[in-house]
Amino acid sequence: MDVNAERISLPVGQPSVRTLLRCLARCYVAGGAFNTRGLQNIGLAYVMEPGLSAIYRDPAELKSAWQRYLKVYNTHPFWTPLLAGIFLSLETKISRGLVPADMLEKVKGTTAFTLSALGDSFFGGSLSVAWALVTCCLVALGAPFAAFWLGAACFAALQAFRAATLVQGYRQGFLVLQAVKRWDLINWGRRLKVVNALLLLALWRIVWPAPASPLHSGLLASGLCVSVLAVSRAGWTREVVLALALLAIPFFSWLGLW
C-alpha cells in the first residue's frame, strides 16, 4: 500500500474553536522568550503547541512538527495571530500529506519578515503615533474621559483585529495575504504620517496658545533642522540632542532671545 495514500486515509485531528482561542491567548506572550539566536522562535513554538497537539496524534510527528518552529522567527506582535493561523492551516495540509513539510520553512521566513516591516511602518510608526497624539490633544483640552474611551475603543479594536486575523489565517491559509495586500497599509501609513504632523501642530497650539514671534519661530525651525541633521548625518543619539535642546532654552533666555 502506498504510504501517502495510507496517511491520507487516517483520521486527522483539526483545531477546535477552543484550541484557536488558546493559541490566540498565547500570542500575547510570544515575545517573552526573545533570544539572540532564534529571536521569537520559542514564543512561536509556544503559540503553536495547542494547535499542533490537536493536529498530530502521533508523538513522533508532533515532535517533528514542533522542530519546524525552533528556527529563526521574528515579526511585529500584531501579526503573530495571523501567522499562527496561516501556519496551522498549512500544518493541517501537511498532516494529510497534501503538501510537503519543507514548504513551511520556504515561506515562513519571507512572510514573517515582510509583515514585520509592514507592522513597524503602519502600526508602530503611524497608527500608534496618531493614537498617542489624539490622546495628548484630548487631555490638553481638558477631556480626559474622552481620551480614556478613545483608548478603550482602540484597544478593543486591536483585540478584534488579532482574533479575526487568526481565524481568517486558519481558514484561508496563504490566500489571506492577498487580502492584506489589498488593504494597502503602506500608503495608508504614509497618509497617517501627514495626519500625525497636523496633530503635532494642533497639540503645539493647544499647549502654547500664545502667538509666537517670528524670532521664536525661526529659532525653533532652525533648532529642529539642526537636530535632524545631528541625528541622521552626524550619528548623534536622540537623547544627547534632546539634552542639548533643553540646555539651549535657558541659554537663549539669558541672551534675551527667548
N, C-alpha and C positions, 0 to 999 in steps of 0.2 A: 504494500500500500504506500502511496506517495505520502511522504512526511508532511508536506504542506497541506495536502488535502485532509489528512487526519487532524491536523492542527485547526483547520478552519471548522471542521465538524464538531470540535469540542465546545462545550458551553463556555462562553467568555463573560467575565464579570463586566459590569458597567457602573460608573459612579452614580450614586443616587443624589437627590437634592441635598440631603443631609451631608453627604460626602463633599459636595461642592461648597457648601457653607463652611465646612471645616477647613477646606483649602483656602477659602476667602479670608477666614479669620486669621490663618497663619500668614497671610500676605502682609499683615501689619507688622510682623516681626522678622520679615525676610532679610533685613539688613542688620539684624542683631549679632550675627556671627561673621561680620565682614572681616576678610583677611587679605593679606597682600598676595597670596598665591592664587586663590580662585575667586577673589572678590566676594560676590554674593552667592557663591555656589552652594555653600552649606545651607543658607537660608532657603534657596530654591528647592533643594532636596527635602527640606522640612515641609515646605509648602506642598510638594507633590506627593508626600508619603501617604496621606489618606486615599488619594485617587489611585495611585499605583497599587496600593494594597487591595483596592476594590477590583481593579482590572486583572491583576495577575494572581492566580491562585496557587501556582507552582512557586515554592520558595526560591528555587534556582532562577526562574525567570524574573521574579521580583527583585532579587539581588542584582541581576544583570541590568534591569531597567533603572534601578537606583544609581548604578555606577555611571549611567549616561548623564547624570546631573551633577557629578562631582568635578567636572571640568570647569574652565573659566566661564563665569556668567556675571553680567552686570547690566543693569538698566535703571531707568527712572522708576521710583517706587510706585508712581501712579499707573504704570504699565504692567506691573507684576501680575495682577489678576488676569489681564488679557492674555499674557503669555502663558500663564498657568493653564488657562482654558484651552489655548491652542495646543499646548504640549499634551494635555490629557486627551484631546481629540485624536492627536497623532498616535499616542500610545495605544488607544483603543484599536486603531487600524493595524498597528504593529503586532499587537497580541493576536489578531485574527489572521496574520500573515498577508495582509493586503499591501503593505509597503515594507521595505527593508528597514531594519533598525538604524542603520547608519544615516538614513535620511534626516533623522532628528538633528544630529550633530552638524550636518551640512547647512541647515537653515537656522539653527538656534543662535549661533553667534552673530550672524549678519542681522537677523531680525532684532535681537536684543539690543545690539549697539546702535542700530538705526533708530529704534524707538527711544533709546536713551538720549540721543542728541535732540530728537524732536521734543521729548519731555522737558529737557533742560531749557530749550528755547521757548516753548509755548507756556508750560506750566510754571517753571521756575523763573524765567526771565520776563514774562509778560503777564499772565493771568494772576499769579500770586502777588506781583507788584501792584497791579491795578486794585486788587482786593485790599492790600495794605494802605494804599493811598486814599481810597474812598473811605476806609475806616478812620484814618487820621483826619480827613476833612470833616467827617461827621462829628468826631469827638471835639475837634477845634471849634465847630459851630455850636457846641453845647447839646448835641443829640446822641448821648452815649447809648441809649436804648435802641435807637435805630442802628447804630454800629453793631450792637450785640446781635440783633435779629438778622442783620446782614451776614454776620459771621456764622450764625446758626444755619441760615439758609444755604450759604456756600458750603459749609461742612456737610450738611445733609445731601446736597447735590453731588459732592465728591464721593460720598459713600455709595450713592445710587449709581454713579458712573463706574466705580470699581466693580460693583456687583453685576451690572449689566454687561460690562466688557468681558468678565469671566464667563458668563453664561453664553454670550454670543461667540466668544472664542472657542468654547467647547462645542457648540452646535455647528459652527461654520468652519472651524479649523482655520487654515491659512487664507481662506477666502475672505475672512473678516478684515484682513489687511487692505483689501480693495476699498472697503467702506471707510477705513481710517484714512486712506489716501484721498478719498472724495471729500473728507472734512476740510482739507486744505489748511491744516493747522499752521503751516509755516507762514502763509500770507496773513492769516488771522493774527498770528503773533506779531507780525510787523505792524499791522493796524493798531493792535493794542499798545504797542510801544509809543505810537503817536498820541494815543489817548492818555497814556501814562505821563507823557511830557506835559500835556494840558492840565492833568490833575495835579502835577507837581507845581505848576504855576498858580493854580487855584489855591492849593494849600499855602503857598508862599504868600499869596494875597490875604488869606484869612488870618494867618499868624502875624503878618506885618501889614496892617491895614493902612498905615500912614504912607502917603506918596513918597517915593524915593527920589532924591535929587539926581540929575544927570551924572554928577561925580560919583555918587554911591553906585549907581547902575553900572557905570564904566568900570569901577573898581571890582565889582562882583563879577562882571563878564570877563574881565581880564584875569582875575584870580581863577575862575573856572577853567579858562583856556590853558593857563599855566599848569593847573593841577592835572588836567587831562594829558598834557604833553609829558609831565613828570612821571606819570604812571605808565603811559603807553610807550613812550620813546626812551626815557631815561631809566626805566625799570624801578622807580621808587615804589615802595609799598604804600597802599592806601592809608594805612594808619599813620605813617610819617607825614604824608601830605595833609591829612586832617589835623594832626597836631600843629603843623606849621600854620595852617589856616586859622586855627583858634588863637595862636600866638600873634598873628598878624592884626587881628581886630583891635586889641589894646594898643598895639604899636601905631596904627593909623589914627586911633583916638588921641594918642599922645601928640601926634603931629597936627591934630586939628582937622584931619581929613575925613573923620567918621563921626 
